[in-house]
Amino acid sequence: MSLKKKLGLGVASAALGLSLIGGGTYAYFSDTAETTSKFAAGTLDLNANPTTIIDMDNLKPGDTILRSFALENGGSLDIAEILLETSYEESVAGFGEHIRVNFLLNADKVDVPIYSTTLANLVNATPDVIEGNIFSAWLGERGGSLAPGTSDTLYVQFEFVDNNQDQNDFQGAELALKWTFEGKQGAGQAR
């Protein structure tokens, strides 16, 4: 046998021996266990019913209009606050200053009126329309949230204010009011 073959056979034998030793060194019992997890985010689904609260023609100074509407939670999470954003377009400048929201009342929260002001002033405010008062918890109300599958009934009264002055500029005036209700979740919690 040549030196090359002897050397090659020696290296192969050494490698085989090391693999047997190494394989034996790392022999152990083993077992496995698997777990799975699922994460599903909840939903906020705020709806207004009806979506057109008022569609009124032929108003004159002194007229009042009372309407009700519902804010409904069709989602799976509590809505902790519902902020009201007001915007409008008027055909005659200043008409929004003569349309007053006498009250916006959430009948399901046993509250005092949420707001009483002109539309012009309401543009600069964002009241929470479901904020409960200090008596809500004692009277069995849902506090300051809107639970999934529930609704709150809100009442609103608008008035074309008669200021006892010449308001001829507002004859034929139109105002398109847009209220946007933004529902927000509450704080996260440890579960």
C-alpha positions in Angstrom: 0.0 0.0 0.0 1.3 3.4 -0.9 1.9 6.2 1.5 -0.9 8.2 -0.1 -3.4 5.4 0.4 -2.3 4.8 4.0 -2.5 8.4 4.8 -6.0 8.7 3.1 -7.2 5.6 5.0 -5.9 7.0 8.2 -7.6 10.3 7.7 -10.9 8.5 6.9 -10.6 6.3 9.9 -9.9 9.3 12.1 -12.9 11.1 10.7 -15.1 8.0 11.3 -13.9 7.7 14.9 -14.5 11.4 15.6 -18.0 11.2 14.2 -18.8 8.2 16.4 -17.3 9.9 19.4 -19.0 13.2 18.6 -22.4 11.5 17.9 -22.2 9.6 21.2 -21.2 12.7 23.1 -24.4 14.6 22.1 -26.9 11.8 22.6 -29.8 12.8 24.9 -33.5 12.3 25.4 -35.8 15.0 23.9 -39.4 15.9 23.6 -41.3 18.9 22.2 -44.4 20.8 23.0 -46.1 23.3 20.8 -48.4 26.2 21.6 -50.5 28.5 19.4 -51.8 32.0 20.0 -54.5 34.0 18.2 -54.8 37.8 18.2 -57.9 39.5 16.8 -58.4 43.2 17.1 -61.8 44.5 18.1 -63.8 46.9 16.0 -65.4 50.3 16.5 -68.5 50.8 14.3 -70.4 54.0 15.1 -73.6 54.7 13.2 -76.1 57.5 13.3 -79.8 56.8 12.7 -81.2 58.6 10.9 -78.3 60.2 9.0 -80.4 63.3 8.1 -81.5 64.9 11.3 -83.2 67.9 9.8 -84.3 68.9 6.3 -86.4 72.0 6.9 -87.7 74.8 4.5 -89.5 78.1 5.0 -88.0 78.9 8.4 -88.6 82.3 9.9 -87.0 84.0 12.9 -88.4 82.5 16.1 -89.0 79.0 14.6 -87.7 76.0 16.7 -87.2 72.5 15.4 -86.9 69.5 17.8 -85.5 66.2 16.5 -84.1 63.0 17.9 -81.5 60.6 16.5 -79.6 57.6 17.8 -75.9 56.9 17.9 -75.4 53.1 17.7 -72.3 51.0 18.5 -72.3 48.1 15.9 -68.7 47.1 16.8 -67.2 44.8 19.3 -65.5 47.3 21.6 -66.8 49.9 24.0 -66.8 53.4 22.6 -65.3 55.5 25.4 -66.1 58.9 23.9 -67.9 60.3 20.9 -66.7 63.8 19.9 -68.9 66.0 17.8 -67.3 68.1 15.1 -69.5 70.8 13.5 -69.1 72.4 10.0 -71.5 74.1 7.7 -71.8 76.0 4.5 -74.1 79.1 4.4 -75.4 80.9 1.4 -75.5 84.2 3.3 -72.6 85.1 5.6 -73.6 85.2 9.2 -76.6 82.9 9.0 -74.9 80.3 11.2 -74.7 83.0 14.0 -78.6 83.1 13.9 -79.1 79.4 14.1 -78.8 78.3 17.8 -78.6 74.8 19.2 -80.8 75.4 22.2 -79.8 72.0 23.6 -78.2 68.8 22.6 -79.2 66.2 25.2 -78.2 62.5 25.6 -81.3 60.9 27.0 -79.5 57.7 28.0 -76.9 59.4 30.2 -79.3 61.4 32.5 -77.2 64.4 31.7 -77.8 68.1 31.6 -77.6 69.4 28.0 -74.3 68.8 26.3 -74.2 72.1 24.5 -76.3 75.2 24.1 -74.8 77.7 21.6 -75.0 79.0 18.1 -73.8 76.9 15.2 -71.1 79.5 14.6 -69.7 78.9 18.1 -70.2 75.1 18.0 -67.7 75.0 15.0 -64.9 75.8 17.5 -65.9 73.1 20.1 -65.8 69.3 20.1 -68.1 68.2 23.0 -68.2 64.5 24.0 -71.9 63.5 23.5 -71.8 60.4 25.6 -69.9 61.7 28.7 -71.8 60.6 31.7 -72.3 62.8 34.7 -71.5 62.0 38.4 -75.0 60.4 38.8 -74.8 58.0 35.9 -73.1 55.2 37.8 -75.6 55.5 40.7 -78.6 55.4 38.4 -77.5 52.3 36.6 -76.4 54.0 33.4 -73.5 52.9 31.2 -71.4 55.8 32.4 -69.4 57.5 29.8 -69.2 54.8 27.2 -71.4 53.2 24.5 -71.3 49.4 24.8 -71.3 47.1 21.8 -74.8 46.5 20.5 -76.3 49.5 22.3 -77.4 52.9 21.3 -77.9 56.3 22.9 -80.8 58.6 21.9 -79.9 62.2 21.5 -82.3 65.1 21.3 -81.5 68.4 19.6 -83.5 71.6 19.3 -82.5 74.2 16.7 -83.8 77.8 16.7 -83.7 80.5 14.0 -83.1 83.2 16.6 -85.3 86.3 16.4 -83.1 89.1 17.5 -85.9 91.7 17.2 -84.0 93.5 14.5 -84.1 93.6 10.8 -83.2 90.2 9.5 -84.2 90.7 5.9 -80.7 89.7 4.8 -81.5 86.1 5.7 -84.6 85.8 3.5 -84.0 82.8 1.3 -80.7 82.0 3.1 -79.7 78.3 3.3 -77.3 76.5 5.6 -76.0 73.0 5.1 -75.0 71.6 8.5 -72.6 68.6 8.8 -72.1 66.9 12.1 -69.3 64.4 12.3 -69.3 62.0 15.3 -66.0 60.5 16.0 -66.0 57.4 18.3 -62.8 56.6 20.2 -61.8 53.6 22.2 -61.0 53.6 25.8 -57.6 52.9 27.3 -56.1 49.5 26.9 -56.2 47.1 29.8 -54.3 44.2 31.2 -56.0 40.9 30.4 
